[in-house]
């Protein structure tokens, strides 16, 4: 059964996710331990290059009533965000992925603006992390 907004418990989780930690700085520490600044730079670069396509895939799936497409985009973006410690984006993508997987497109549509805002802020934080002299985990608000 689909409604105009996510179920109350899920919406509470979505709101909590949208207000939660933007970036987990320990993810950058782990990536540096595994492969130094080279690996970290590659991972950030790949995210910045590929994430717009995933965001587009989610939006197109929602617009076309194609739940599997929205689910695939959310799943891929969630995984990429998780690799970089983009916790807010990861959690919101998980909720959108779950809604799309269950065919609850109206719920997914209601979550979409939260995902887009988390994506925008994540991109800002990653861009700042590439700027010498600025901390990688700064939350640009």
N, CA, C and O atoms as CSV, one atom per row, in Angstrom:
chain,resi,resn,atom,element,x,y,z
A,1,UNK,N,N,0.842,-1.178,0.000
A,1,UNK,CA,C,0.000,0.000,0.000
A,1,UNK,C,C,0.886,1.239,0.000
A,1,UNK,O,O,1.743,1.399,0.869
A,2,UNK,N,N,0.678,2.099,-0.962
A,2,UNK,CA,C,1.486,3.300,-1.090
A,2,UNK,C,C,0.690,4.521,-0.651
A,2,UNK,O,O,-0.513,4.619,-0.889
A,3,UNK,N,N,1.379,5.436,-0.015
A,3,UNK,CA,C,0.758,6.687,0.410
A,3,UNK,C,C,1.534,7.829,-0.205
A,3,UNK,O,O,2.485,7.605,-0.954
A,4,UNK,N,N,1.135,9.059,0.104
A,4,UNK,CA,C,1.833,10.217,-0.440
A,4,UNK,C,C,3.151,10.500,0.253
A,4,UNK,O,O,3.964,11.265,-0.266
A,5,UNK,N,N,3.381,9.912,1.395
A,5,UNK,CA,C,4.622,10.124,2.137
A,5,UNK,C,C,5.056,8.793,2.737
A,5,UNK,O,O,4.231,7.899,2.923
A,6,UNK,N,N,6.342,8.657,3.040
A,6,UNK,CA,C,6.794,7.418,3.663
A,6,UNK,C,C,6.033,7.149,4.956
A,6,UNK,O,O,5.522,8.066,5.599
A,7,UNK,N,N,5.970,5.870,5.321
A,7,UNK,CA,C,5.339,5.483,6.581
A,7,UNK,C,C,5.969,6.280,7.711
A,7,UNK,O,O,7.152,6.614,7.637
A,8,UNK,N,N,5.203,6.598,8.767
A,8,UNK,CA,C,5.722,7.464,9.841
A,8,UNK,C,C,7.068,7.019,10.407
A,8,UNK,O,O,7.959,7.852,10.573
A,9,UNK,N,N,7.241,5.747,10.706
A,9,UNK,CA,C,8.518,5.299,11.272
A,9,UNK,C,C,9.649,5.504,10.271
A,9,UNK,O,O,10.743,5.926,10.644
A,10,UNK,N,N,9.385,5.206,9.000
A,10,UNK,CA,C,10.408,5.388,7.973
A,10,UNK,C,C,10.702,6.872,7.774
A,10,UNK,O,O,11.853,7.258,7.565
A,11,UNK,N,N,9.661,7.706,7.839
A,11,UNK,CA,C,9.882,9.138,7.680
A,11,UNK,C,C,10.726,9.673,8.824
A,11,UNK,O,O,11.607,10.505,8.608
A,12,UNK,N,N,10.464,9.202,10.042
A,12,UNK,CA,C,11.288,9.600,11.181
A,12,UNK,C,C,12.740,9.223,10.941
A,12,UNK,O,O,13.649,9.994,11.247
A,13,UNK,N,N,12.953,8.026,10.389
A,13,UNK,CA,C,14.314,7.584,10.083
A,13,UNK,C,C,14.935,8.462,8.997
A,13,UNK,O,O,16.118,8.797,9.064
A,14,UNK,N,N,14.140,8.829,8.006
A,14,UNK,CA,C,14.637,9.681,6.926
A,14,UNK,C,C,15.030,11.054,7.451
A,14,UNK,O,O,16.075,11.594,7.086
A,15,UNK,N,N,14.192,11.607,8.303
A,15,UNK,CA,C,14.507,12.922,8.880
A,15,UNK,C,C,15.766,12.826,9.739
A,15,UNK,O,O,16.635,13.696,9.676
A,16,UNK,N,N,15.860,11.767,10.538
A,16,UNK,CA,C,17.066,11.586,11.357
A,16,UNK,C,C,18.292,11.450,10.471
A,16,UNK,O,O,19.341,12.017,10.776
A,17,UNK,N,N,18.175,10.704,9.376
A,17,UNK,CA,C,19.304,10.533,8.458
A,17,UNK,C,C,19.686,11.859,7.818
A,17,UNK,O,O,20.869,12.152,7.644
A,18,UNK,N,N,18.677,12.667,7.465
A,18,UNK,CA,C,18.968,13.932,6.791
A,18,UNK,C,C,19.619,14.944,7.733
A,18,UNK,O,O,20.221,15.921,7.286
A,19,UNK,N,N,19.496,14.706,9.026
A,19,UNK,CA,C,20.111,15.601,10.005
A,19,UNK,C,C,21.354,14.996,10.631
A,19,UNK,O,O,22.024,15.642,11.437
A,20,UNK,N,N,21.666,13.760,10.265
A,20,UNK,CA,C,22.799,13.060,10.862
A,20,UNK,C,C,24.131,13.490,10.283
A,20,UNK,O,O,24.222,14.450,9.517
A,21,UNK,N,N,25.144,12.766,10.662
A,21,UNK,CA,C,26.508,13.042,10.234
A,21,UNK,C,C,26.607,13.043,8.714
A,21,UNK,O,O,26.184,12.094,8.054
A,22,UNK,N,N,27.159,14.100,8.175
A,22,UNK,CA,C,27.332,14.172,6.725
A,22,UNK,C,C,28.440,13.228,6.290
A,22,UNK,O,O,28.221,12.369,5.436
A,23,UNK,N,N,29.622,13.375,6.863
A,23,UNK,CA,C,30.780,12.576,6.466
A,23,UNK,C,C,31.421,11.956,7.700
A,23,UNK,O,O,31.565,12.603,8.738
A,24,UNK,N,N,31.803,10.692,7.566
A,24,UNK,CA,C,32.550,10.008,8.617
A,24,UNK,C,C,34.033,10.145,8.284
A,24,UNK,O,O,34.500,9.511,7.338
A,25,UNK,N,N,34.780,10.942,9.020
A,25,UNK,CA,C,36.194,11.159,8.693
A,25,UNK,C,C,37.027,9.880,8.793
A,25,UNK,O,O,38.104,9.800,8.201
A,26,UNK,N,N,36.549,8.892,9.525
A,26,UNK,CA,C,37.297,7.635,9.640
A,26,UNK,C,C,37.369,6.900,8.311
A,26,UNK,O,O,38.293,6.114,8.099
A,27,UNK,N,N,36.433,7.132,7.422
A,27,UNK,CA,C,36.486,6.498,6.100
A,27,UNK,C,C,37.712,6.983,5.337
A,27,UNK,O,O,38.386,6.190,4.678
A,28,UNK,N,N,38.004,8.276,5.420
A,28,UNK,CA,C,39.197,8.811,4.758
A,28,UNK,C,C,40.456,8.235,5.397
A,28,UNK,O,O,41.424,7.924,4.702
A,29,UNK,N,N,40.442,8.092,6.718
A,29,UNK,CA,C,41.591,7.513,7.423
A,29,UNK,C,C,41.830,6.095,6.917
A,29,UNK,O,O,42.964,5.725,6.613
A,30,UNK,N,N,40.760,5.298,6.826
A,30,UNK,CA,C,40.891,3.911,6.344
A,30,UNK,C,C,41.435,3.868,4.919
A,30,UNK,O,O,42.342,3.092,4.621
A,31,UNK,N,N,40.884,4.696,4.045
A,31,UNK,CA,C,41.356,4.697,2.656
A,31,UNK,C,C,42.827,5.088,2.581
A,31,UNK,O,O,43.580,4.523,1.787
A,32,UNK,N,N,43.238,6.044,3.395
A,32,UNK,CA,C,44.651,6.434,3.409
A,32,UNK,C,C,45.525,5.297,3.929
A,32,UNK,O,O,46.628,5.084,3.428
A,33,UNK,N,N,45.036,4.562,4.937
A,33,UNK,CA,C,45.803,3.424,5.463
A,33,UNK,C,C,45.959,2.348,4.402
A,33,UNK,O,O,47.016,1.725,4.299
A,34,UNK,N,N,44.917,2.124,3.614
A,34,UNK,CA,C,44.948,1.062,2.601
A,34,UNK,C,C,45.752,1.445,1.368
A,34,UNK,O,O,46.406,0.588,0.773
A,35,UNK,N,N,45.718,2.724,0.971
A,35,UNK,CA,C,46.378,3.088,-0.275
A,35,UNK,C,C,46.905,4.493,-0.337
A,35,UNK,O,O,47.208,4.999,-1.418
A,36,UNK,N,N,47.019,5.132,0.805
A,36,UNK,CA,C,47.565,6.482,0.837
A,36,UNK,C,C,46.652,7.494,0.166
A,36,UNK,O,O,45.492,7.218,-0.139
A,37,UNK,N,N,47.212,8.668,-0.051
A,37,UNK,CA,C,46.447,9.744,-0.678
A,37,UNK,C,C,46.083,9.418,-2.126
A,37,UNK,O,O,45.117,9.956,-2.666
A,38,UNK,N,N,46.866,8.530,-2.753
A,38,UNK,CA,C,46.565,8.149,-4.141
A,38,UNK,C,C,45.219,7.438,-4.201
A,38,UNK,O,O,44.370,7.783,-5.023
A,39,UNK,N,N,45.020,6.448,-3.334
A,39,UNK,CA,C,43.741,5.725,-3.322
A,39,UNK,C,C,42.597,6.660,-2.948
A,39,UNK,O,O,41.549,6.649,-3.593
A,40,UNK,N,N,42.792,7.453,-1.928
A,40,UNK,CA,C,41.746,8.383,-1.507
A,40,UNK,C,C,41.376,9.317,-2.657
A,40,UNK,O,O,40.196,9.525,-2.938
A,41,UNK,N,N,42.373,9.870,-3.311
A,41,UNK,CA,C,42.115,10.771,-4.438
A,41,UNK,C,C,41.367,10.089,-5.566
A,41,UNK,O,O,40.467,10.674,-6.169
A,42,UNK,N,N,41.744,8.839,-5.852
A,42,UNK,CA,C,41.047,8.093,-6.907
A,42,UNK,C,C,39.598,7.833,-6.531
A,42,UNK,O,O,38.702,7.970,-7.364
A,43,UNK,N,N,39.368,7.458,-5.281
A,43,UNK,CA,C,38.009,7.162,-4.834
A,43,UNK,C,C,37.134,8.418,-4.887
A,43,UNK,O,O,35.989,8.364,-5.334
A,44,UNK,N,N,37.674,9.534,-4.433
A,44,UNK,CA,C,36.923,10.787,-4.481
A,44,UNK,C,C,36.667,11.166,-5.940
A,44,UNK,O,O,35.555,11.554,-6.298
A,45,UNK,N,N,37.686,11.055,-6.769
A,45,UNK,CA,C,37.533,11.387,-8.184
A,45,UNK,C,C,36.483,10.533,-8.875
A,45,UNK,O,O,35.679,11.040,-9.657
A,46,UNK,N,N,36.492,9.235,-8.588
A,46,UNK,CA,C,35.493,8.341,-9.185
A,46,UNK,C,C,34.083,8.699,-8.726
A,46,UNK,O,O,33.137,8.675,-9.514
A,47,UNK,N,N,33.956,9.029,-7.453
A,47,UNK,CA,C,32.638,9.421,-6.958
A,47,UNK,C,C,32.159,10.678,-7.676
A,47,UNK,O,O,31.031,10.729,-8.166
A,48,UNK,N,N,33.015,11.683,-7.735
A,48,UNK,CA,C,32.630,12.941,-8.379
A,48,UNK,C,C,32.296,12.743,-9.855
A,48,UNK,O,O,31.450,13.448,-10.404
A,49,UNK,N,N,32.954,11.795,-10.488
A,49,UNK,CA,C,32.709,11.517,-11.906
A,49,UNK,C,C,31.428,10.714,-12.120
A,49,UNK,O,O,30.653,11.025,-13.025
A,50,UNK,N,N,31.192,9.683,-11.300
A,50,UNK,CA,C,30.112,8.736,-11.558
A,50,UNK,C,C,28.815,9.024,-10.815
A,50,UNK,O,O,27.746,8.621,-11.274
A,51,UNK,N,N,28.881,9.704,-9.689
A,51,UNK,CA,C,27.675,9.938,-8.891
A,51,UNK,C,C,26.583,10.702,-9.653
A,51,UNK,O,O,25.406,10.386,-9.480
A,52,UNK,N,N,26.924,11.688,-10.485
A,52,UNK,CA,C,25.841,12.378,-11.207
A,52,UNK,C,C,24.994,11.433,-12.059
A,52,UNK,O,O,23.785,11.630,-12.184
A,53,UNK,N,N,25.617,10.412,-12.643
A,53,UNK,CA,C,24.854,9.438,-13.433
A,53,UNK,C,C,23.911,8.631,-12.546
A,53,UNK,O,O,22.796,8.309,-12.958
A,54,UNK,N,N,24.347,8.305,-11.338
A,54,UNK,CA,C,23.494,7.547,-10.414
A,54,UNK,C,C,22.309,8.410,-9.962
A,54,UNK,O,O,21.179,7.930,-9.869
A,55,UNK,N,N,22.584,9.679,-9.687
A,55,UNK,CA,C,21.514,10.600,-9.296
A,55,UNK,C,C,20.503,10.725,-10.431
A,55,UNK,O,O,19.294,10.720,-10.198
A,56,UNK,N,N,20.999,10.834,-11.648
A,56,UNK,CA,C,20.129,10.915,-12.823
A,56,UNK,C,C,19.309,9.636,-12.975
A,56,UNK,O,O,18.128,9.694,-13.316
A,57,UNK,N,N,19.921,8.498,-12.726
A,57,UNK,CA,C,19.215,7.220,-12.841
A,57,UNK,C,C,18.059,7.139,-11.836
A,57,UNK,O,O,16.972,6.667,-12.168
A,58,UNK,N,N,18.304,7.598,-10.620
A,58,UNK,CA,C,17.236,7.608,-9.614
A,58,UNK,C,C,16.086,8.497,-10.086
A,58,UNK,O,O,14.929,8.078,-10.092
A,59,UNK,N,N,16.417,9.731,-10.481
A,59,UNK,CA,C,15.386,10.670,-10.918
A,59,UNK,C,C,14.604,10.168,-12.120
A,59,UNK,O,O,13.380,10.292,-12.161
A,60,UNK,N,N,15.303,9.601,-13.101
A,60,UNK,CA,C,14.623,9.080,-14.287
A,60,UNK,C,C,13.720,7.907,-13.931
A,60,UNK,O,O,12.611,7.791,-14.452
A,61,UNK,N,N,14.194,7.041,-13.046
A,61,UNK,CA,C,13.364,5.919,-12.619
A,61,UNK,C,C,12.093,6.390,-11.933
A,61,UNK,O,O,11.014,5.848,-12.174
A,62,UNK,N,N,12.218,7.389,-11.086
A,62,UNK,CA,C,11.041,7.921,-10.394
A,62,UNK,C,C,10.092,8.610,-11.375
A,62,UNK,O,O,8.873,8.459,-11.291
A,63,UNK,N,N,10.667,9.359,-12.293
A,63,UNK,CA,C,9.844,10.076,-13.272
A,63,UNK,C,C,9.102,9.112,-14.199
A,63,UNK,O,O,7.953,9.358,-14.564
A,64,UNK,N,N,9.764,8.015,-14.577
A,64,UNK,CA,C,9.192,7.051,-15.518
A,64,UNK,C,C,8.422,5.922,-14.833
A,64,UNK,O,O,8.009,4.966,-15.489
A,65,UNK,N,N,8.228,6.029,-13.518
A,65,UNK,CA,C,7.574,4.955,-12.758
A,65,UNK,C,C,8.299,3.625,-12.929
A,65,UNK,O,O,7.668,2.569,-12.984
A,66,UNK,N,N,9.606,3.680,-13.011
A,66,UNK,CA,C,10.455,2.499,-13.191
A,66,UNK,C,C,11.182,2.229,-11.873
A,66,UNK,O,O,12.317,2.659,-11.667
A,67,UNK,N,N,10.496,1.506,-10.990
A,67,UNK,CA,C,11.051,1.241,-9.656
A,67,UNK,C,C,12.400,0.530,-9.716
A,67,UNK,O,O,13.304,0.910,-8.973
A,68,UNK,N,N,12.582,-0.495,-10.576
A,68,UNK,CA,C,13.896,-1.150,-10.616
A,68,UNK,C,C,15.034,-0.199,-10.999
A,68,UNK,O,O,16.147,-0.322,-10.487
A,69,UNK,N,N,14.759,0.733,-11.886
A,69,UNK,CA,C,15.792,1.698,-12.280
A,69,UNK,C,C,16.142,2.618,-11.121
A,69,UNK,O,O,17.319,2.869,-10.860
A,70,UNK,N,N,15.129,3.124,-10.422
A,70,UNK,CA,C,15.380,3.972,-9.259
A,70,UNK,C,C,16.126,3.191,-8.189
A,70,UNK,O,O,17.025,3.723,-7.537
A,71,UNK,N,N,15.753,1.932,-8.010
A,71,UNK,CA,C,16.423,1.083,-7.023
A,71,UNK,C,C,17.895,0.880,-7.378
A,71,UNK,O,O,18.758,0.988,-6.507
A,72,UNK,N,N,18.189,0.591,-8.634
A,72,UNK,CA,C,19.584,0.397,-9.072
A,72,UNK,C,C,20.413,1.647,-8.835
A,72,UNK,O,O,21.530,1.570,-8.325
A,73,UNK,N,N,19.864,2.805,-9.207
A,73,UNK,CA,C,20.587,4.054,-9.000
A,73,UNK,C,C,20.855,4.313,-7.533
A,73,UNK,O,O,21.960,4.703,-7.155
A,74,UNK,N,N,19.837,4.096,-6.699
A,74,UNK,CA,C,19.992,4.320,-5.257
A,74,UNK,C,C,20.996,3.334,-4.664
A,74,UNK,O,O,21.805,3.703,-3.813
A,75,UNK,N,N,20.943,2.083,-5.113
A,75,UNK,CA,C,21.867,1.063,-4.591
A,75,UNK,C,C,23.317,1.426,-4.927
A,75,UNK,O,O,24.202,1.345,-4.075
A,76,UNK,N,N,23.543,1.822,-6.163
A,76,UNK,CA,C,24.892,2.172,-6.592
A,76,UNK,C,C,25.411,3.414,-5.875
A,76,UNK,O,O,26.557,3.448,-5.428
A,77,UNK,N,N,24.563,4.431,-5.769
A,77,UNK,CA,C,24.970,5.656,-5.083
A,77,UNK,C,C,25.217,5.380,-3.606
A,77,UNK,O,O,26.153,5.925,-3.021
A,78,UNK,N,N,24.388,4.541,-2.999
A,78,UNK,CA,C,24.559,4.160,-1.588
A,78,UNK,C,C,25.918,3.508,-1.379
A,78,UNK,O,O,26.632,3.841,-0.433
A,79,UNK,N,N,26.274,2.582,-2.255
A,79,UNK,CA,C,27.548,1.879,-2.119
A,79,UNK,C,C,28.728,2.827,-2.269
A,79,UNK,O,O,29.678,2.776,-1.488
A,80,UNK,N,N,28.663,3.683,-3.264
A,80,UNK,CA,C,29.742,4.644,-3.482
A,80,UNK,C,C,29.870,5.608,-2.307
A,80,UNK,O,O,30.977,5.922,-1.869
A,81,UNK,N,N,28.739,6.071,-1.806
A,81,UNK,CA,C,28.744,6.982,-0.662
A,81,UNK,C,C,29.339,6.291,0.558
A,81,UNK,O,O,30.121,6.889,1.297
A,82,UNK,N,N,28.971,5.040,0.767
A,82,UNK,CA,C,29.495,4.289,1.900
A,82,UNK,C,C,30.999,4.137,1.854
A,82,UNK,O,O,31.664,4.210,2.887
A,83,UNK,N,N,31.539,3.927,0.668
A,83,UNK,CA,C,32.991,3.780,0.523
A,83,UNK,C,C,33.742,5.017,0.979
A,83,UNK,O,O,34.874,4.919,1.454
A,84,UNK,N,N,33.124,6.179,0.839
A,84,UNK,CA,C,33.776,7.445,1.204
A,84,UNK,C,C,33.325,7.984,2.558
A,84,UNK,O,O,33.756,9.058,2.979
A,85,UNK,N,N,32.461,7.241,3.234
A,85,UNK,CA,C,31.986,7.709,4.535
A,85,UNK,C,C,30.935,8.789,4.449
A,85,UNK,O,O,30.727,9.525,5.414
A,86,UNK,N,N,30.270,8.900,3.319
A,86,UNK,CA,C,29.194,9.879,3.156
A,86,UNK,C,C,27.930,9.288,3.790
A,86,UNK,O,O,27.024,8.828,3.096
A,87,UNK,N,N,27.897,9.312,5.108
A,87,UNK,CA,C,26.884,8.595,5.870
A,87,UNK,C,C,25.467,9.107,5.649
A,87,UNK,O,O,24.536,8.311,5.526
A,88,UNK,N,N,25.293,10.395,5.597
A,88,UNK,CA,C,23.941,10.936,5.394
A,88,UNK,C,C,23.382,10.466,4.052
A,88,UNK,O,O,22.244,10.003,3.975
A,89,UNK,N,N,24.173,10.584,3.016
A,89,UNK,CA,C,23.742,10.159,1.687
A,89,UNK,C,C,23.516,8.653,1.652
A,89,UNK,O,O,22.533,8.193,1.071
A,90,UNK,N,N,24.402,7.885,2.257
A,90,UNK,CA,C,24.263,6.433,2.269
A,90,UNK,C,C,22.955,6.003,2.926
A,90,UNK,O,O,22.234,5.159,2.393
A,91,UNK,N,N,22.656,6.584,4.079
A,91,UNK,CA,C,21.442,6.192,4.806
A,91,UNK,C,C,20.180,6.564,4.025
A,91,UNK,O,O,19.233,5.779,3.967
A,92,UNK,N,N,20.165,7.738,3.437
A,92,UNK,CA,C,18.988,8.150,2.672
A,92,UNK,C,C,18.829,7.318,1.406
A,92,UNK,O,O,17.708,6.978,1.027
A,93,UNK,N,N,19.929,6.990,0.752
A,93,UNK,CA,C,19.851,6.127,-0.428
A,93,UNK,C,C,19.328,4.745,-0.053
A,93,UNK,O,O,18.577,4.138,-0.815
A,94,UNK,N,N,19.718,4.251,1.106
A,94,UNK,CA,C,19.205,2.947,1.566
A,94,UNK,C,C,17.688,2.993,1.712
A,94,UNK,O,O,16.994,2.069,1.286
A,95,UNK,N,N,17.177,4.053,2.306
A,95,UNK,CA,C,15.725,4.182,2.465
A,95,UNK,C,C,15.022,4.274,1.110
A,95,UNK,O,O,13.980,3.651,0.907
A,96,UNK,N,N,15.585,5.047,0.189
A,96,UNK,CA,C,14.985,5.177,-1.133
A,96,UNK,C,C,15.069,3.855,-1.879
A,96,UNK,O,O,14.111,3.457,-2.542
A,97,UNK,N,N,16.201,3.172,-1.780
A,97,UNK,CA,C,16.363,1.865,-2.419
A,97,UNK,C,C,15.308,0.884,-1.897
A,97,UNK,O,O,14.673,0.179,-2.681
A,98,UNK,N,N,15.125,0.840,-0.581
A,98,UNK,CA,C,14.137,-0.064,0.013
A,98,UNK,C,C,12.732,0.249,-0.494
A,98,UNK,O,O,11.974,-0.657,-0.841
A,99,UNK,N,N,12.391,1.532,-0.535
A,99,UNK,CA,C,11.061,1.922,-1.009
A,99,UNK,C,C,10.860,1.506,-2.462
A,99,UNK,O,O,9.811,0.966,-2.813
A,100,UNK,N,N,11.856,1.755,-3.305
A,100,UNK,CA,C,11.739,1.388,-4.719
A,100,UNK,C,C,11.667,-0.135,-4.883
A,100,UNK,O,O,10.889,-0.640,-5.693
A,101,UNK,N,N,12.470,-0.848,-4.122
A,101,UNK,CA,C,12.470,-2.312,-4.204
A,101,UNK,C,C,11.097,-2.883,-3.857
A,101,UNK,O,O,10.664,-3.883,-4.430
A,102,UNK,N,N,10.427,-2.239,-2.919
A,102,UNK,CA,C,9.098,-2.681,-2.485
A,102,UNK,C,C,7.980,-2.095,-3.356
A,102,UNK,O,O,6.800,-2.325,-3.091
A,103,UNK,N,N,8.352,-1.338,-4.394
A,103,UNK,CA,C,7.366,-0.763,-5.291
A,103,UNK,C,C,6.643,0.442,-4.720
A,103,UNK,O,O,5.593,0.832,-5.232
A,104,UNK,N,N,7.178,1.029,-3.686
A,104,UNK,CA,C,6.567,2.200,-3.051
A,104,UNK,C,C,7.156,3.469,-3.666
A,104,UNK,O,O,7.919,4.192,-3.026
A,105,UNK,N,N,6.787,3.718,-4.910
A,105,UNK,CA,C,7.375,4.850,-5.636
A,105,UNK,C,C,7.003,6.196,-5.030
A,105,UNK,O,O,7.816,7.120,-5.068
A,106,UNK,N,N,5.822,6.336,-4.481
A,106,UNK,CA,C,5.464,7.612,-3.852
A,106,UNK,C,C,6.361,7.864,-2.639
A,106,UNK,O,O,6.773,8.998,-2.393
A,107,UNK,N,N,6.659,6.815,-1.892
A,107,UNK,CA,C,7.572,6.954,-0.766
A,107,UNK,C,C,8.963,7.335,-1.263
A,107,UNK,O,O,9.622,8.203,-0.691
A,108,UNK,N,N,9.399,6.678,-2.331
A,108,UNK,CA,C,10.708,6.993,-2.907
A,108,UNK,C,C,10.747,8.437,-3.397
A,108,UNK,O,O,11.746,9.135,-3.222
A,109,UNK,N,N,9.655,8.877,-4.009
A,109,UNK,CA,C,9.595,10.273,-4.477
A,109,UNK,C,C,9.665,11.256,-3.310
A,109,UNK,O,O,10.280,12.316,-3.423
A,110,UNK,N,N,9.045,10.908,-2.204
A,110,UNK,CA,C,9.083,11.789,-1.034
A,110,UNK,C,C,10.492,11.861,-0.446
A,110,UNK,O,O,10.877,12.888,0.113
A,111,UNK,N,N,11.261,10.782,-0.566
A,111,UNK,CA,C,12.634,10.754,-0.065
A,111,UNK,C,C,13.619,11.435,-1.013
A,111,UNK,O,O,14.688,11.880,-0.596
A,112,UNK,N,N,13.255,11.512,-2.274
A,112,UNK,CA,C,14.172,12.004,-3.305
A,112,UNK,C,C,14.757,13.388,-2.995
A,112,UNK,O,O,15.967,13.560,-3.143
A,113,UNK,N,N,13.963,14.384,-2.573
A,113,UNK,CA,C,14.565,15.691,-2.259
A,113,UNK,C,C,15.596,15.614,-1.133
A,113,UNK,O,O,16.584,16.348,-1.149
A,114,UNK,N,N,15.377,14.742,-0.168
A,114,UNK,CA,C,16.359,14.579,0.912
A,114,UNK,C,C,17.653,13.981,0.375
A,114,UNK,O,O,18.744,14.382,0.779
A,115,UNK,N,N,17.525,13.019,-0.537
A,115,UNK,CA,C,18.705,12.423,-1.162
A,115,UNK,C,C,19.459,13.480,-1.967
A,115,UNK,O,O,20.686,13.561,-1.898
A,116,UNK,N,N,18.731,14.280,-2.719
A,116,UNK,CA,C,19.381,15.318,-3.536
A,116,UNK,C,C,20.124,16.329,-2.674
A,116,UNK,O,O,21.228,16.746,-3.024
A,117,UNK,N,N,19.538,16.724,-1.559
A,117,UNK,CA,C,20.210,17.681,-0.675
A,117,UNK,C,C,21.450,17.049,-0.044
A,117,UNK,O,O,22.494,17.695,0.049
A,118,UNK,N,N,21.346,15.802,0.385
A,118,UNK,CA,C,22.510,15.117,0.955
A,118,UNK,C,C,23.597,14.955,-0.103
A,118,UNK,O,O,24.784,15.092,0.195
A,119,UNK,N,N,23.199,14.669,-1.320
A,119,UNK,CA,C,24.154,14.553,-2.431
A,119,UNK,C,C,24.874,15.887,-2.651
A,119,UNK,O,O,26.098,15.926,-2.774
A,120,UNK,N,N,24.113,16.966,-2.699
A,120,UNK,CA,C,24.703,18.300,-2.919
A,120,UNK,C,C,25.726,18.617,-1.828
A,120,UNK,O,O,26.825,19.088,-2.120
A,121,UNK,N,N,25.367,18.363,-0.595
A,121,UNK,CA,C,26.271,18.672,0.515
A,121,UNK,C,C,27.485,17.746,0.512
A,121,UNK,O,O,28.587,18.161,0.872
A,122,UNK,N,N,27.284,16.497,0.108
A,122,UNK,CA,C,28.404,15.555,0.020
A,122,UNK,C,C,29.395,16.019,-1.040
A,122,UNK,O,O,30.605,15.998,-0.817
A,123,UNK,N,N,28.887,16.434,-2.182
A,123,UNK,CA,C,29.753,16.944,-3.254
A,123,UNK,C,C,30.553,18.143,-2.745
A,123,UNK,O,O,31.754,18.239,-2.997
A,124,UNK,N,N,29.895,19.054,-2.031
A,124,UNK,CA,C,30.600,20.220,-1.473
A,124,UNK,C,C,31.717,19.776,-0.531
A,124,UNK,O,O,32.833,20.292,-0.594
A,125,UNK,N,N,31.413,18.825,0.335
A,125,UNK,CA,C,32.413,18.356,1.299
A,125,UNK,C,C,33.579,17.686,0.579
A,125,UNK,O,O,34.735,17.890,0.949
A,126,UNK,N,N,33.287,16.894,-0.437
A,126,UNK,CA,C,34.363,16.212,-1.170
A,126,UNK,C,C,35.206,17.209,-1.953
A,126,UNK,O,O,36.427,17.066,-2.033
A,127,UNK,N,N,34.564,18.209,-2.526
A,127,UNK,CA,C,35.321,19.247,-3.237
A,127,UNK,C,C,36.243,19.978,-2.262
A,127,UNK,O,O,37.396,20.258,-2.590
A,128,UNK,N,N,35.740,20.288,-1.066
A,128,UNK,CA,C,36.576,20.937,-0.060
A,128,UNK,C,C,37.734,20.042,0.370
A,128,UNK,O,O,38.830,20.526,0.650
A,129,UNK,N,N,37.486,18.737,0.422
A,129,UNK,CA,C,38.539,17.811,0.849
A,129,UNK,C,C,39.681,17.787,-0.151
A,129,UNK,O,O,40.801,17.401,0.185
A,130,UNK,N,N,39.401,18.194,-1.365
A,130,UNK,CA,C,40.437,18.231,-2.397
A,130,UNK,C,C,41.158,19.568,-2.422
A,130,UNK,O,O,42.127,19.736,-3.163
A,131,UNK,N,N,40.694,20.526,-1.616
A,131,UNK,CA,C,41.303,21.846,-1.546
A,131,UNK,C,C,42.370,21.840,-0.449
A,131,UNK,O,O,42.044,21.624,0.718
A,132,UNK,N,N,43.634,22.073,-0.801
A,132,UNK,CA,C,44.694,22.071,0.220
A,132,UNK,C,C,44.384,23.039,1.347
A,132,UNK,O,O,43.911,24.155,1.128
A,133,UNK,N,N,44.665,22.576,2.566
A,133,UNK,CA,C,44.523,23.442,3.713
A,133,UNK,C,C,43.173,23.359,4.410
A,133,UNK,O,O,43.003,23.910,5.498
A,134,UNK,N,N,42.203,22.670,3.790
A,134,UNK,CA,C,40.892,22.536,4.421
A,134,UNK,C,C,40.719,21.108,4.899
A,134,UNK,O,O,41.121,20.177,4.201
A,135,UNK,N,N,40.126,20.908,6.081
A,135,UNK,CA,C,39.930,19.554,6.592
A,135,UNK,C,C,38.953,18.777,5.706
A,135,UNK,O,O,37.974,19.340,5.216
A,136,UNK,N,N,39.219,17.489,5.503
A,136,UNK,CA,C,38.423,16.655,4.631
A,136,UNK,C,C,37.025,16.406,5.178
A,136,UNK,O,O,36.106,16.126,4.409
A,137,UNK,N,N,36.849,16.503,6.486
A,137,UNK,CA,C,35.540,16.172,7.056
A,137,UNK,C,C,34.714,17.415,7.389
A,137,UNK,O,O,33.727,17.318,8.118
A,138,UNK,N,N,35.098,18.572,6.870
A,138,UNK,CA,C,34.337,19.790,7.140
A,138,UNK,C,C,32.962,19.704,6.508
A,138,UNK,O,O,32.831,19.234,5.378
A,139,UNK,N,N,31.946,20.143,7.206
A,139,UNK,CA,C,30.572,20.137,6.721
A,139,UNK,C,C,30.236,21.535,6.224
A,139,UNK,O,O,29.914,22.410,7.028
A,140,UNK,N,N,30.303,21.767,4.897
A,140,UNK,CA,C,30.076,23.110,4.370
A,140,UNK,C,C,28.604,23.458,4.387
A,140,UNK,O,O,27.858,23.018,3.512
A,141,UNK,N,N,28.181,24.216,5.334
A,141,UNK,CA,C,26.748,24.531,5.410
A,141,UNK,C,C,26.536,25.986,5.123
A,141,UNK,O,O,25.399,26.459,5.136
